[in-house]
């Protein structure tokens, strides 16, 4: 299969020429790397690292939540990381950053690729119940103060035979109207910049962000099984998302878990 490379020149120019993408300081594209998250974490101490973006045509050691690997053929996905500083934010609010990223990915895919994307708590992006994108946020420390690196892995042109697991999919398999990765990367970054800027300008208040997240999250109202840290399992109706971004199952608030949808109520 002929897969086109990302247009690195267009992405770099967009930082200067596009009002929406001027939020980012620079966008770099590499042919291959171990992990874009790891690469940006290593740069956290650099003065100009804030709002840096790194994309790779292929990742050899891409990571998801719980150290799961995220690997695909070269040029078949978007593997992208962003380094961000959040001055003045309360530590308890930092957990909203990957959720905000999930909202941005859903909105970009709906508008640009024409797919009915939605969120599974906390930040998996699904189409027709199958995962098309994952998000991983990691805290990085450096001389310039703490930062967070947010990675996005989006399956674009993978075939059924190339999918990493049966419950995954790609934009091509989902019948997306747009699969040009440069166009998609611009859309993801534009939507993220818009959401992040609004959040920052509201002094990191989460009321509007939480409302947007709840509106796009299909876990709410579904019967779920949550595998909690320590091996405990919790099953019940997901009643909502609280103001801290935790999933409410029955009378319990869950901050970290692997969640499986058992039966949807929508």
N, C-alpha and C positions, 0 to 999 in steps of 0.2 A: 504494500500500500504506500502510495506517495503522500507523504505528510509534509506540509510546508513549514518552514521555520518561522519563528516569531520575527516580526519586523522590529528589530532592536532600535534602528534609527528613528522610526516613527514614534516608538515609545519614549525614547530619550527626548525627542523634539517636543513631545506633548507636555513635558514639564514646563517648558518655556512658553509654548504657543497656546496651550489650553488653559483657560481660567480655572476650570474644575480641577485639573491635575497639577496646577501650580502649588497645591498643598504639599506635594512630595518634592523633596530636594533633588533626588536623582533616581533613575530607574536603570538597573544593569541587567543584562541577559548573558548567561554563560551556557556553554554547550552541555556540560555535565558537571555534577558535583555530588558530594555525599549527601548533604542536606542543606537546603537554603536556610532553614532555621539556625542550624549550627554555624553556618558561615556568618550570618548577621549577629548572632550572639557574640562571636569572636570579635566583632567590630564595635561592640557597644561602647567602648571607651573612646572611640574617635569623636572629635568635636562635631563633625558633620554627619554623624550616623543617624541622627533623629530624622524620621520620615524618609529613610532610605528604603528602596524596594529592590529585591533580587528575584529574578526568575531564572529557572534552569530548564533547558530542553529535556534533560533527563536527570533523575536523581537515583543514586545507587543505594542510598540508605535513608530514604524518606521515612519520616516517623509520623504516626498518628497517636491518639490517646492511648495510655497504658503501654507505650513503647511498641505498639504494633507497627509493622512496616507498611509503607505506601509506595509501591513501585509500579511503573508502567513502561511500555516501549517508548523510545525517544519520540518526542514531538506529538505524543498522543494525549497529553494532558496539560493543564496549567499547574505548574509547581512554583509557588510564589510565596515570598515572605516579606513582611514589613516590620521595620523597627520603629517604635513609638515611645516618646516620653510623655508622661501625663502629670505635669507639675500640679501639686496641690490636691491631688485626688486622695480620698480616704482609701486605705488598703482594702476595706470591705467592698468597695465599689469596683475594684480592678477586675473582678470576675465577670463584670458586664461586658468587657472588651471582646472576648470571643463570641458572646451572644450577639453583640452589635454587628460583628463581622458576619455572622450567620444571616442576620436580617439583610445586610447589604448584598450578600451573595444571592439570596432568594430574589430580591428585587431586581438585581442585574440580570439574572437568568430569565425571569418572567418577561422583562421588558425587551431584552436583546435577543434571547434565544427562543422566545415564544413557548416555553415549557411551564407546566404547572408545578413549579418547585415549592416546597414547604419545608419546615424545620421539624426534626425530631430532637427533643431535649437531650443534651444541652445545645449542640450546634452541628449535628449532622444534617446535610441537605439531601432531601429525598425527591424522587420523581416516581409516581406510581408505586410507592412503598419500597423503592430500591435506592440505595445510597449512591449519589452522584458526586458529592463533595464532602470533604472533611476539613476541620479546622483545629489547629493546635496552637495554643498560646503558652509562651514560656518567659519567665522573668529573667532578665539579664542585668548584671551589675557592671558598672564601669566608673571611670573617673568623673564622668559627666552626670552621675547619679543613676538611679535605677531606670530601667527601660523594660518594655515588653516587646517580644518578637512574636508576631502572629503569622502563622503559616496557613496557606490555603492550598489544598490539592483538589483539582477538578478534573474528572474524567471527561474528555472531549470526544475523541474518535475511536476509543477502544471497541473492538469487536467482542462478541460473546465469548469467543475462545481466549481473548486477552484479559478478560475481567479477573480481578484478584479473588473474587468470591461470588457465590450464586446470588447473594442479596444486593449486589452492586449493579450499576448501569453506567451508561455514558450518554452524552448529549446526542450523539449520532444515533444510538439505539433508541433513544426516547423521541426521535423525530424532530429534533431542534431545527428551527428555521435559520439559525446562524451557528456555524462551527469554526469560523475563522478565529484562531486563538488570539491574534493581535486585537481584533475587535472586542473579543470577550474580556481580555485582560484590561483593556481601557475601560470597559463598562464596570468591571469589578472594582477597579481602583477609583473610578469616578463616584460610584455609589458609596464606597467606603469613606472617601474623603468627605462627602456630603454629610453622612451620618455622624462621623467622628467630630467634624467641626461643629455641628449643632449640639452635640453632647458636651463638648468642651466649652462652648459659648454659654451653656446653661450651668456652668460651674460643676459639671459632672453629675447633675441631677438625673435620676433614672426614671422619672414618671413617664415621660413621653416614650423613652426607649423601651420601657417595660410594656407599655401598651402596644407598641409596634411589634414587639417580640411575641406577645400573647396572640395577636391577630394572625401570625404566620405559623404558629406552632400546632401541629396536628396531634401532639402528645396529650394536650389538654382534652379531656373528655374520653380518652381511650383507656381500656383496661390494659394494664402494663405489668411486666415483671421487671423488677430492678435488682440487679446483682450488686450488692454493696461491698465496699472494702471490708476485708476480713472474712469474706465467704458467706455473709448473711444474704438471704433473698427476701424481697418484699414484693407482694403481689396485691394489686388493688386498682381502684379507679384514680387516674391522674386528674385531680380536681382543679389544678391551676399552677401558676408560677408566682411565688411571693416576691416582695420588693427587693429581696437579696438575690433573686434569680434562681432560687431553689425550687425543685419540683415537689408539689404537694401530693402525696399519696395517702389517702385516708387522713389520719390526724398526724402524719409524720412529714417533715420537711427534709428532702434529700438533696445534699449538696454535691455528691459525686456518686455515680453509679453507671453501669451499663444497662440501658433500658431497651426492652423488647415490647413492641406493641402486640398485644394479644387480640384485642377486639376494639374497633373504633366505634364511637358513638355518634359520629357526625355523618 
